Amino acid sequence: MRVSPLGRTATLALALAAALVVAAPVVIGTANAGEAESTIPAPALDSVAGLREQALASDLGYRITESLTTEVGPRLAGSEADARAVAWAVAKFKALGYDKVWTEPVTFPKWERRSESARIVGANAQPLTVTALGGSPAGTVEAEVVRFADLAALEAAPVGSLAGKIAFIDYRMERARDGRGYGPGSRVRSGGPSAAIRAGAAAFVMRSAGTDSHRNPHTGITRFDDDLTPVPSAALSVPDADQLARLLALGPVRLRLALDCGWDGEYTSQNVIGQIDGSAHPEEVVLIGGHLDSWDLGTGAVDDGAGVGITMAAGALIGRLPQRPARSIRVVAFANEEQGLHGGKAYAEAHKDQVHRHVIGAESDFGAGRIYGYSSSAPAYAEAADRAIAEALAPLGIEHMPGQGGPGPDIGPIAAKGAAWARLAQDGTDYFDLHHTPDDTLDKIDPQALAQNVAAYAVFAYLAASIENAQGFGFGSAPKAEDTSTIGK
C-alpha cells in the first residue's frame, strides 16, 4: 500500500475549493451555483444504526481475510498465487451473494524474486538480513560500503565518487498515526538506487522503510531513471542497518550482496468486481475496495487482505438488508497495486466513459487499525449529505475531518478523471512495523478493530448510495487536498 504525506490544513483545502469553484463531490455533478442541495432521506438515516450495530457484531470481515491469507497466502503480482487469488475472489463474491461478479484484465511487467543474501566479509565477517527491492535486477557485488544519512546526502555525491562501491542510506523512518513518516522513507526506496547509480555505485542498500525493531526487512517497489543501467538494490532490516552503521563507525566495511531476481516478460491478471445492485439507480455506483495482490514475504494480511475483507463484508451486509439503497455498491479487488497501481489505472481507463456514474469512491489500504477520521471531496451543495455521513460514523469513534486527506491509491486514478473520493482514516501507528515484511500475517489483526472498519465502510457506502439530488456526480475536478499515490508502496 501507499501512504500520503499528510498535513495540508482544512482551511487551505477549503480555500482551494472556493478558488476553483468546482469539486469532485460526494454526489454526482458539477458544483454550479444554485444547484439543489444533496441530502440523505430520513428512512436511510433511520435504518443505518441497525446496519452499524449488525456490522460491529459480525465477524464476516475477519473470516474473509482469514480465508484469503490462509487459502492463498502471499500473492505477488504475476505469480501462480496471483491466479489463485483471482479465482478465490470470484468464488468469494459469489458465495457472499453479490448480484453481479466479473473480472477485467490488467497487464503489467512481471517481476520475480528467487534468492537474496548479504554478508560482511573480511574483518568482523557476519551475515546481514536483507531483501531485494521490487524491480531490482539480479547480481552479486562485493565492495566497500559508503554510508549516507539521507537521500539528499546521496543525491549530493559527486558523479563518479562511488565508483565500484555500495551506497548505503541510513535514514530512520518516524512513527505516526497517519503514516506521515512513510513519505520520506519511501522516497529513499524509490529514488535512492538512481542517485547511487549517478554517483557511480555498483549496488544500493538502505535501512528498511519501517518502524519496527525486528530482524524483518521491508521490501517494496523501486524505480530506475530511464537513462540509467539498474544495479542490485536491497533493504536491510532495521537491526541490521544499525549493525552496519556501527561497523562503519569502526572503519571501512566490505559487503557482499547477492540477489537473484528480475523482470520476466508480461503477465495479465484481473481486477475482480462484485456488485450489489441498487433499487432505483443501479447504473450509478458507490465504489469501495482494496487490492488483492501482496508482497511475498508475509501472507499479505494487513496489506491488503484486511482491505479486501473489510470492503467485501461491507458490501455483503448491505446486500442482505430488506431495503437496498437507491444506487449500487461496487466492490473492487484491485490487481497489482504494489508495483505501480496497475489495477487502479486499468479500472479508471476501462470506466473513463462512466466516471459520471461513480457517486464516490473509497479504498481500504492502510491495514486493520481502527478508523479515527472521515473526510471527502464534497463541495458546498453536498455538505449536508457529507455531515449526515459523518454523524452516522461518529458513534464508531470517527471524527469528521473536512479538508484533510485524499483518495486511496487505487481510487486515485479515477479521482484524477473527476470522480469523488472519501477517506476513512485508519490508525497506522503500528502499520509500518509489519508493512511489506515476513511479519504481515493474520495474527496481527484485531478482529474487533476489523469489525469497526466493516461497520464504517457499510455505513458510509449505504448512505452515499442513498443520497437524493445526486447531480451527475463525478463531473467535477476536486482540488487534491493530499496526494496518496505513495501510500504503503
C-alpha positions as CSV (number, residue, x, y, z in Angstrom):
1,M,0.0,0.0,0.0
2,R,1.0,3.7,-0.3
3,V,0.9,6.5,2.3
4,S,0.1,10.1,1.9
5,P,2.3,13.0,3.0
6,L,-0.4,14.4,5.2
7,G,-0.5,17.9,6.7
8,R,-2.4,20.3,4.4
9,T,-4.9,22.1,6.6
10,A,-8.7,22.2,6.2
11,T,-8.5,25.9,5.8
12,L,-6.2,25.7,2.8
13,A,-8.3,22.9,1.2
14,L,-11.5,24.9,1.6
15,A,-9.8,28.0,0.2
16,L,-8.6,25.9,-2.8
17,A,-12.1,24.6,-3.3
18,A,-13.6,28.1,-3.2
19,A,-11.0,29.4,-5.6
20,L,-11.6,26.6,-8.1
21,V,-15.4,26.6,-7.6
22,V,-15.8,23.0,-8.7
23,A,-15.0,19.9,-6.8
24,A,-15.5,16.1,-7.1
25,P,-18.5,15.8,-4.9
26,V,-19.9,13.3,-2.5
27,V,-22.7,13.1,-5.0
28,I,-22.6,13.2,-8.8
29,G,-22.4,16.5,-10.6
30,T,-20.8,19.9,-11.2
31,A,-20.7,22.4,-8.3
32,N,-22.7,25.1,-10.1
33,A,-24.3,27.9,-8.1
34,G,-27.9,27.3,-7.4
35,E,-27.9,23.6,-7.6
36,A,-30.3,21.7,-5.3
37,E,-28.8,20.6,-2.0
38,S,-27.9,16.9,-1.9
39,T,-29.4,15.2,1.1
40,I,-29.9,11.7,2.6
41,P,-33.5,10.6,3.0
42,A,-34.8,10.1,6.5
43,P,-35.6,6.4,6.1
44,A,-32.0,5.7,5.2
45,L,-30.8,7.7,8.2
46,D,-33.2,5.8,10.4
47,S,-32.1,2.4,9.3
48,V,-28.3,2.9,9.3
49,A,-28.0,2.5,13.1
50,G,-29.1,-1.1,12.8
51,L,-26.7,-1.8,9.9
52,R,-23.9,-0.3,12.0
53,E,-24.6,-2.5,15.0
54,Q,-25.0,-5.6,12.9
55,A,-21.6,-5.0,11.3
56,L,-20.0,-4.4,14.7
57,A,-21.3,-7.7,15.9
58,S,-20.3,-9.6,12.7
59,D,-17.0,-11.4,12.1
60,L,-17.6,-11.6,8.4
61,G,-14.7,-9.3,7.5
62,Y,-12.3,-11.3,9.6
63,R,-13.4,-14.6,8.1
64,I,-12.9,-13.3,4.6
65,T,-9.5,-12.0,5.5
66,E,-8.6,-15.3,7.1
67,S,-9.8,-17.2,4.1
68,L,-7.7,-15.2,1.7
69,T,-4.5,-15.3,3.7
70,T,-4.9,-19.0,4.6
71,E,-6.1,-20.5,1.4
72,V,-4.0,-18.3,-1.0
73,G,-1.3,-16.8,1.2
74,P,1.2,-14.3,-0.3
75,R,0.1,-13.0,-3.6
76,L,3.0,-11.5,-5.5
77,A,1.6,-9.9,-8.7
78,G,2.2,-12.2,-11.7
79,S,2.9,-15.3,-9.6
80,E,1.0,-18.6,-9.6
81,A,-0.7,-17.4,-6.4
82,D,-2.0,-14.3,-8.2
83,A,-4.1,-16.5,-10.4
84,R,-5.4,-18.4,-7.4
85,A,-6.3,-15.2,-5.7
86,V,-8.4,-14.1,-8.6
87,A,-10.2,-17.4,-8.6
88,W,-10.7,-17.1,-4.8
89,A,-12.1,-13.6,-5.2
90,V,-14.6,-14.6,-7.9
91,A,-15.8,-17.5,-5.8
92,K,-16.0,-15.4,-2.6
93,F,-18.1,-12.7,-4.2
94,K,-20.5,-15.3,-5.5
95,A,-20.7,-17.1,-2.1
96,L,-21.4,-13.8,-0.4
97,G,-24.5,-13.3,-2.6
98,Y,-23.3,-10.4,-4.8
99,D,-25.7,-9.8,-7.7
100,K,-23.0,-9.4,-10.3
101,V,-19.4,-10.7,-10.4
102,W,-17.0,-10.1,-13.2
103,T,-13.3,-9.6,-14.0
104,E,-11.4,-7.1,-16.1
105,P,-7.9,-7.7,-17.4
106,V,-4.8,-5.9,-16.0
107,T,-1.5,-6.4,-17.9
108,F,1.9,-5.4,-16.4
109,P,5.6,-6.4,-16.3
110,K,6.3,-9.5,-14.2
111,W,9.0,-9.3,-11.5
112,E,10.3,-12.4,-9.7
113,R,12.2,-12.9,-6.5
114,R,14.3,-16.1,-6.3
115,S,17.0,-15.6,-3.6
116,E,18.9,-12.9,-1.7
117,S,21.7,-12.6,0.8
118,A,24.1,-10.1,2.2
119,R,27.3,-10.7,4.2
120,I,30.1,-8.5,5.6
121,V,33.4,-10.0,4.5
122,G,36.9,-9.7,5.9
123,A,37.2,-8.3,9.4
124,N,34.1,-8.7,11.5
125,A,32.6,-11.1,8.9
126,Q,28.9,-11.9,9.5
127,P,25.6,-12.3,7.7
128,L,23.0,-9.5,7.4
129,T,19.3,-9.9,6.8
130,V,18.3,-8.3,3.6
131,T,15.5,-8.4,0.9
132,A,15.6,-7.3,-2.7
133,L,13.6,-4.3,-3.6
134,G,10.9,-5.0,-6.2
135,G,12.2,-4.1,-9.6
136,S,15.8,-4.8,-8.7
137,P,17.9,-6.7,-11.2
138,A,19.9,-9.8,-10.3
139,G,23.6,-9.5,-9.5
140,T,26.4,-10.2,-7.0
141,V,28.5,-7.3,-5.8
142,E,31.3,-7.3,-3.3
143,A,32.5,-3.8,-2.4
144,E,33.2,-1.2,0.2
145,V,30.2,0.4,1.7
146,V,29.7,4.2,1.9
147,R,27.1,5.5,4.3
148,F,24.7,8.5,3.7
149,A,22.4,9.9,6.3
150,D,19.5,10.5,3.9
151,L,18.6,10.7,0.3
152,A,19.6,14.3,-0.1
153,A,23.1,13.5,1.0
154,L,23.4,10.7,-1.6
155,E,22.0,13.0,-4.3
156,A,24.7,15.5,-3.5
157,A,27.5,13.0,-4.0
158,P,29.7,13.9,-7.0
159,V,29.3,12.0,-10.2
160,G,31.7,9.0,-10.1
161,S,32.6,9.4,-6.4
162,L,31.1,6.0,-5.6
163,A,32.7,4.1,-8.5
164,G,32.8,0.4,-7.6
165,K,31.3,0.9,-4.2
166,I,28.0,0.2,-2.5
167,A,25.8,3.1,-1.4
168,F,24.0,2.8,1.9
169,I,21.3,5.2,3.0
170,D,20.8,5.0,6.8
171,Y,17.5,7.0,7.0
172,R,15.4,6.2,10.1
173,M,11.6,6.4,9.4
174,E,9.4,8.2,12.0
175,R,6.3,6.5,13.5
176,A,3.0,8.4,13.2
177,R,-0.7,7.5,13.4
178,D,-1.4,8.9,10.0
179,G,1.7,7.4,8.4
180,R,3.3,10.7,7.5
181,G,6.8,9.3,8.2
182,Y,6.4,6.9,5.2
183,G,6.7,9.6,2.6
184,P,10.4,10.3,3.2
185,G,11.1,6.6,3.8
186,S,9.5,5.5,0.6
187,R,11.4,8.2,-1.3
188,V,14.6,6.7,-0.2
189,R,13.5,3.4,-1.7
190,S,12.2,4.9,-5.0
191,G,14.9,7.5,-5.5
192,G,18.0,6.0,-3.8
193,P,19.0,3.5,-6.4
194,S,19.1,6.1,-9.2
195,A,21.0,8.5,-7.1
196,A,23.5,5.8,-6.3
197,I,24.0,4.9,-9.9
198,R,24.6,8.6,-10.9
199,A,27.3,8.7,-8.3
200,G,28.9,5.5,-9.8
201,A,27.8,2.9,-7.2
202,A,27.8,-0.7,-8.2
203,A,24.9,-1.5,-5.8
204,F,22.5,0.1,-3.3
205,V,21.3,-0.8,0.2
206,M,19.0,1.1,2.6
207,R,17.7,0.9,6.1
208,S,14.2,-0.5,5.6
209,A,11.3,1.9,5.4
210,G,9.7,0.7,8.6
211,T,9.2,1.5,12.3
212,D,9.9,-1.9,13.9
213,S,13.0,-3.2,15.6
214,H,12.7,-6.8,14.4
215,R,15.0,-8.6,12.0
216,N,12.5,-8.4,9.2
217,P,13.5,-6.4,6.1
218,H,10.8,-4.4,4.4
219,T,10.5,-4.9,0.6
220,G,8.6,-2.6,-1.9
221,I,8.9,-1.4,-5.4
222,T,11.8,0.8,-6.6
223,R,12.4,2.7,-9.8
224,F,15.3,3.4,-12.0
225,D,15.5,6.5,-14.2
226,D,15.3,5.7,-17.9
227,D,18.8,6.8,-18.8
228,L,20.5,4.5,-16.2
229,T,21.5,0.9,-16.1
230,P,19.9,-0.7,-12.9
231,V,22.1,-2.1,-10.2
232,P,21.2,-4.6,-7.4
233,S,19.2,-2.8,-4.8
234,A,18.0,-4.1,-1.4
235,A,16.7,-3.2,2.0
236,L,18.3,-4.2,5.3
237,S,16.2,-5.0,8.4
238,V,16.3,-2.1,10.9
239,P,18.6,-4.0,13.4
240,D,21.0,-5.0,10.5
241,A,21.1,-1.4,9.4
242,D,22.1,-0.4,12.9
243,Q,24.7,-3.2,12.9
244,L,26.2,-2.0,9.6
245,A,26.3,1.6,10.8
246,R,28.1,0.6,14.0
247,L,30.7,-1.3,12.0
248,L,31.2,1.6,9.6
249,A,31.9,3.8,12.6
250,L,34.8,1.5,13.4
251,G,36.3,1.7,9.9
252,P,35.9,0.5,6.3
253,V,33.4,-2.3,5.7
254,R,33.2,-4.6,2.7
255,L,29.8,-6.1,1.9
256,R,28.9,-9.0,-0.4
257,L,25.3,-8.5,-1.8
258,A,23.9,-11.4,-3.9
259,L,20.4,-11.0,-5.5
260,D,18.7,-13.4,-7.8
261,C,15.6,-11.6,-9.1
262,G,14.4,-9.6,-12.0
263,W,11.8,-8.8,-14.7
264,D,10.5,-11.7,-16.8
265,G,8.1,-10.6,-19.5
266,E,4.5,-9.6,-19.0
267,Y,1.5,-11.0,-17.1
268,T,-2.2,-10.4,-17.3
269,S,-4.1,-10.6,-14.0
270,Q,-7.6,-9.4,-13.3
271,N,-9.5,-6.8,-11.3
272,V,-12.2,-8.8,-9.6
273,I,-15.5,-6.9,-9.2
274,G,-18.6,-7.7,-7.2
275,Q,-21.7,-5.5,-7.3
276,I,-24.8,-5.2,-5.0
277,D,-27.4,-3.7,-7.3
278,G,-29.2,-0.6,-6.3
279,S,-33.0,-0.5,-6.0
280,A,-33.7,2.7,-8.1
281,H,-30.5,3.7,-10.0
282,P,-28.4,0.5,-10.3
283,E,-26.3,2.1,-13.1
284,E,-24.9,4.6,-10.6
285,V,-22.3,3.2,-8.1
286,V,-20.6,3.8,-4.9
287,L,-17.1,2.3,-5.3
288,I,-15.2,0.7,-2.5
289,G,-12.4,-1.9,-2.4
290,G,-8.9,-2.9,-1.6
291,H,-6.0,-4.5,-3.5
292,L,-5.8,-8.3,-4.0
293,D,-2.1,-8.6,-4.5
294,S,0.5,-8.5,-1.8
295,W,4.3,-8.8,-1.4
296,D,5.7,-12.2,-1.0
297,L,7.4,-12.1,2.4
298,G,4.4,-12.5,4.6
299,T,0.8,-13.5,3.8
300,G,-0.5,-10.0,3.0
301,A,-2.9,-9.8,5.9
302,V,-2.7,-6.1,6.8
303,D,-1.6,-5.1,3.2
304,D,-4.1,-5.6,1.9
305,G,-6.0,-8.8,2.8
306,A,-7.8,-6.7,5.5
307,G,-8.9,-4.1,3.0
308,V,-10.4,-6.8,0.8
309,G,-12.1,-8.4,3.8
310,I,-13.5,-5.1,5.1
311,T,-15.0,-3.9,1.8
312,M,-16.3,-7.3,0.7
313,A,-18.0,-7.7,4.0
314,A,-19.5,-4.2,4.0
315,G,-21.0,-4.8,0.5
316,A,-22.4,-8.2,1.5
317,L,-24.0,-6.8,4.7
318,I,-25.7,-4.0,2.7
319,G,-26.9,-6.7,0.2
320,R,-28.7,-8.5,3.0
321,L,-30.8,-5.6,4.0
322,P,-34.5,-5.8,3.4
323,Q,-34.4,-2.5,1.6
324,R,-31.5,-1.8,-0.8
325,P,-30.1,1.7,-1.2
326,A,-31.0,3.5,-4.5
327,R,-27.6,3.0,-6.1
328,S,-25.3,0.1,-6.4
329,I,-22.4,-0.8,-4.2
330,R,-19.5,-1.9,-6.3
331,V,-16.5,-3.6,-4.6
332,V,-13.2,-4.0,-6.5
333,A,-10.4,-6.3,-5.5
334,F,-7.7,-4.4,-7.5
335,A,-4.8,-6.2,-9.2
336,N,-1.1,-5.3,-8.7
337,E,-1.4,-2.2,-6.7
338,E,2.0,-2.9,-5.1
339,Q,4.1,-2.4,-8.2
340,G,2.5,0.7,-9.6
341,L,-1.3,1.0,-9.1
342,H,-1.8,-1.1,-12.2
343,G,-5.3,-2.3,-11.2
344,G,-6.5,1.2,-10.3
345,K,-5.2,2.6,-13.5
346,A,-6.8,-0.1,-15.6
347,Y,-10.1,0.4,-13.8
348,A,-10.0,4.1,-14.4
349,E,-9.2,3.6,-18.1
350,A,-11.9,0.9,-18.6
351,H,-14.6,3.1,-16.9
352,K,-13.4,6.5,-18.2
353,D,-16.7,7.0,-20.0
354,Q,-18.7,6.1,-16.9
355,V,-17.0,8.4,-14.4
356,H,-20.2,10.4,-14.0
357,R,-21.9,7.3,-12.8
358,H,-19.5,6.9,-9.9
359,V,-21.1,8.6,-6.9
360,I,-18.0,8.4,-4.8
361,G,-15.0,6.0,-4.1
362,A,-13.1,4.9,-1.0
363,E,-10.4,2.4,-0.6
364,S,-9.2,0.4,2.5
365,D,-5.4,0.1,2.1
366,F,-3.8,1.0,5.3
367,G,-4.1,-2.1,7.4
368,A,-6.6,-3.1,10.0
369,G,-6.3,-0.4,12.7
370,R,-9.4,1.4,13.9
371,I,-10.8,4.2,11.7
372,Y,-10.5,7.6,13.5
373,G,-11.3,10.1,10.8
374,Y,-13.6,10.8,7.9
375,S,-13.3,13.3,5.1
376,S,-14.3,13.6,1.4
377,S,-14.1,15.9,-1.6
378,A,-17.7,17.1,-1.1
379,P,-18.5,20.6,-2.5
380,A,-20.8,23.1,-0.8
381,Y,-24.0,21.7,-2.2
382,A,-23.2,18.2,-0.8
383,E,-22.2,19.4,2.7
384,A,-25.5,18.4,4.3
385,A,-25.1,14.8,3.0
386,D,-21.5,14.8,4.0
387,R,-22.3,15.9,7.5
388,A,-25.0,13.3,7.8
389,I,-22.5,10.5,6.8
390,A,-20.0,11.9,9.4
391,E,-22.7,12.0,12.1
392,A,-23.6,8.4,11.4
393,L,-19.9,7.4,11.7
394,A,-19.4,9.3,15.0
395,P,-20.8,6.5,17.2
396,L,-17.9,4.4,15.9
397,G,-15.4,6.9,17.3
398,I,-14.8,8.5,14.0
399,E,-14.2,12.3,13.8
400,H,-15.3,14.5,10.9
401,M,-12.1,15.9,9.4
402,P,-13.1,18.0,6.4
403,G,-10.4,19.2,4.1
404,Q,-7.9,16.5,5.1
405,G,-6.5,13.5,3.3
406,G,-7.1,12.4,-0.3
407,P,-8.1,9.4,-2.3
408,G,-6.7,5.9,-1.6
409,P,-4.1,4.7,-4.1
410,D,-6.3,2.7,-6.4
411,I,-9.0,5.3,-6.2
412,G,-6.5,8.0,-7.2
413,P,-6.6,7.3,-11.0
414,I,-10.4,7.6,-11.3
415,A,-10.4,10.5,-8.9
416,A,-8.0,12.2,-11.3
417,K,-10.6,11.8,-14.0
418,G,-13.2,13.6,-11.8
419,A,-14.7,11.0,-9.5
420,A,-15.4,12.0,-5.9
421,W,-13.4,10.4,-3.1
422,A,-13.8,9.8,0.6
423,R,-11.1,8.9,3.2
424,L,-11.8,6.7,6.2
425,A,-8.5,7.2,8.0
426,Q,-7.2,4.2,9.9
427,D,-4.8,4.3,12.9
428,G,-1.5,3.4,11.3
429,T,0.7,3.7,14.5
430,D,1.9,0.2,14.2
431,Y,1.3,-0.4,10.5
432,F,4.9,0.1,9.4
433,D,6.1,-2.4,11.9
434,L,4.5,-5.0,9.6
435,H,4.3,-3.4,6.2
436,H,6.0,-5.4,3.4
437,T,7.7,-7.8,5.9
438,P,7.5,-11.5,6.8
439,D,5.5,-10.3,9.8
440,D,2.5,-9.3,7.8
441,T,0.3,-12.2,8.9
442,L,-3.2,-12.8,10.1
443,D,-2.4,-12.9,13.9
444,K,-1.5,-9.2,13.8
445,I,-5.2,-8.3,13.1
446,D,-7.5,-7.4,15.9
447,P,-10.9,-8.8,15.0
448,Q,-12.8,-6.1,16.9
449,A,-10.9,-3.3,15.2
450,L,-11.6,-5.0,11.8
451,A,-15.3,-5.2,12.6
452,Q,-15.3,-1.4,13.4
453,N,-13.8,-0.9,9.9
454,V,-16.5,-3.0,8.3
455,A,-19.2,-1.0,10.2
456,A,-17.7,2.2,9.0
457,Y,-17.5,1.2,5.3
458,A,-21.0,-0.3,5.5
459,V,-22.4,2.9,6.9
460,F,-20.5,5.2,4.5
461,A,-21.4,3.1,1.4
462,Y,-25.0,2.7,2.3
463,L,-25.7,6.4,3.0
464,A,-23.7,7.5,0.0
465,A,-25.7,5.2,-2.2
466,S,-28.9,6.6,-0.7
467,I,-28.3,10.3,-1.5
468,E,-31.1,12.4,-3.0
469,N,-30.5,15.1,-5.6
470,A,-27.3,13.4,-6.9
471,Q,-26.5,15.7,-9.7
472,G,-24.3,13.9,-12.2
473,F,-21.5,13.3,-9.7
474,G,-18.0,12.8,-10.9
475,F,-18.0,15.6,-13.4
476,G,-16.2,18.0,-11.0
477,S,-12.4,18.1,-10.5
478,A,-11.6,18.1,-6.8
479,P,-8.6,20.1,-5.6
480,K,-6.1,17.5,-4.4
481,A,-6.0,18.0,-0.7
482,E,-3.4,15.4,-0.3
483,D,-1.5,13.0,-2.7
484,T,-1.9,9.4,-1.6
485,S,-0.1,7.9,-4.5
486,T,2.8,6.9,-2.3
487,I,0.8,5.1,0.4
488,G,2.4,1.9,1.5
489,K,4.4,1.1,-1.6
